[in-house]
Every structure is written in C-alpha cells, then in structure tokens.
Amino acid sequence: MQVEKDTRLDRLHADMCKVFTNPARIRILNLLRDGETSVGDLAAALGLAQPTVSKHLIAMRDRAVLTSRKEGATVYYRVANPKVLRAFDLIRAALIESLRAGAILAGGGRKP
C-alpha cells in the first residue's frame, strides 16, 4: 500500500536528518566536501578524540550519508551522495537568511 511505503520513507528521511542535529557531524560533513578523508585526519582537523569521531562517522554511515572503505588499518570516509550536501547547503542558506532578517535571536527564539 502506498501509505505504508510513504510512512517507511518518512521514517528513513527523519533518521537521515538526525545527522544534522549534532554540530560535530556538521563539521565532519563540511570537511568531507573535498573528498575522502581518514578517520585520523578528521579527528585531528576537528580536535576531537578518534573514538568520538569514529562514533559520529558510523552513525552517519548507518544513515546512508557517508560511505567508507578500509585500507590496511586506516578507514576512509566520503559523502555517499552529493545531493546530501546540496540539502545541507539549502538548510544552511535558509538559516543564514533567517538570521540576517532578524527572525532568530542568538538564543534560538523569535523576536517579540
């Protein structure tokens, strides 16, 4: 039934969007714009412990945002689909427009 398919798609969509709820994951996505990067290099660029970065990467991979490959002991990640970056950029552009328009205060509320 079509409604059931839509419900499943809605759940998958919501799950993928969870990637954007963590600032570290947003930074990871930005670092991967230029291509594949190792976990170690991402950890160094982010200033975070490698196990922490690995947990974020696995969560992003499990939600089909990233793909990975292993070369020896090194794991490399890249963006799975460039459309994810376009969606991310649209969300960010909308946020910037709202901030510039004064619709959102620094604390996240609306102007009185």
C-alpha positions as CSV (number, residue, x, y, z in Angstrom):
1,M,0.0,0.0,0.0
2,Q,1.3,3.5,-0.9
3,V,0.7,5.0,2.6
4,E,2.8,2.3,4.2
5,K,5.7,3.0,1.7
6,D,5.4,6.7,2.5
7,T,5.4,6.0,6.2
8,R,8.6,4.0,5.8
9,L,10.2,6.6,3.7
10,D,9.2,9.3,6.2
11,R,10.9,7.3,9.0
12,L,14.1,6.9,6.9
13,H,14.0,10.6,6.0
14,A,13.7,11.6,9.6
15,D,16.5,9.2,10.6
16,M,18.8,10.6,7.9
17,C,18.0,14.1,9.1
18,K,19.3,13.2,12.6
19,V,22.8,13.6,11.1
20,F,22.2,17.4,11.1
21,T,21.4,17.5,14.8
22,N,25.0,17.4,16.0
23,P,27.5,20.2,15.4
24,A,30.4,17.8,15.1
25,R,28.6,15.9,12.4
26,I,28.0,19.1,10.5
27,R,31.7,19.9,10.8
28,I,32.6,16.4,9.5
29,L,30.3,16.9,6.5
30,N,32.0,20.1,5.7
31,L,35.4,18.5,5.9
32,L,34.4,15.7,3.6
33,R,33.3,18.1,0.8
34,D,36.6,17.9,-0.9
35,G,36.6,14.1,-0.9
36,E,37.6,11.1,1.1
37,T,39.4,11.5,4.4
38,S,40.8,9.2,7.0
39,V,39.3,9.0,10.5
40,G,42.7,10.1,11.9
41,D,42.8,13.2,9.7
42,L,39.2,14.1,10.5
43,A,39.9,13.7,14.3
44,A,43.0,16.0,14.0
45,A,41.1,18.6,12.0
46,L,38.2,18.6,14.5
47,G,40.3,18.5,17.6
48,L,38.3,15.5,18.9
49,A,39.4,12.1,20.1
50,Q,39.4,9.5,17.3
51,P,36.9,7.2,19.1
52,T,34.4,10.1,19.3
53,V,34.9,10.9,15.6
54,S,34.5,7.2,14.7
55,K,31.2,7.0,16.6
56,H,29.9,10.0,14.6
57,L,31.1,8.6,11.3
58,I,29.5,5.3,12.0
59,A,26.2,7.0,12.8
60,M,26.5,8.9,9.5
61,R,27.4,5.8,7.5
62,D,24.5,3.9,9.1
63,R,22.1,6.6,7.9
64,A,23.5,6.4,4.3
65,V,25.1,9.9,4.5
66,L,28.6,8.5,4.2
67,T,30.4,5.5,2.8
68,S,33.6,4.0,4.0
69,R,36.5,1.9,2.8
70,K,39.3,0.3,4.7
71,E,43.0,0.3,3.5
72,G,45.1,-1.7,5.9
73,A,44.3,-0.3,9.4
74,T,43.1,3.0,8.0
75,V,39.4,3.7,7.4
76,Y,38.5,6.4,4.9
77,Y,35.1,8.1,4.7
78,R,33.4,10.1,1.9
79,V,29.9,11.6,1.3
80,A,27.7,8.9,-0.2
81,N,25.6,11.2,-2.4
82,P,26.3,14.8,-3.4
83,K,22.6,15.5,-3.0
84,V,23.1,15.3,0.7
85,L,25.5,18.2,0.5
86,R,23.0,20.2,-1.6
87,A,20.3,19.6,1.0
88,F,22.7,20.6,3.8
89,D,23.6,23.8,1.9
90,L,19.9,24.7,1.4
91,I,19.2,24.3,5.1
92,R,22.2,26.4,6.0
93,A,21.3,29.1,3.5
94,A,17.8,29.3,4.9
95,L,19.2,29.6,8.4
96,I,21.5,32.4,7.3
97,E,18.7,34.2,5.6
98,S,16.6,34.0,8.7
99,L,19.4,35.2,10.9
100,R,20.1,38.2,8.6
101,A,16.4,39.0,8.6
102,G,16.5,39.1,12.4
103,A,13.9,36.3,12.7
104,I,16.0,34.2,15.0
105,L,17.8,35.6,18.1
106,A,21.1,34.1,19.3
107,G,19.2,32.0,21.9
108,G,17.1,30.4,19.2
109,G,13.8,32.3,19.9
110,R,11.8,34.6,17.8
111,K,11.8,38.4,18.1
112,P,9.0,39.6,20.3
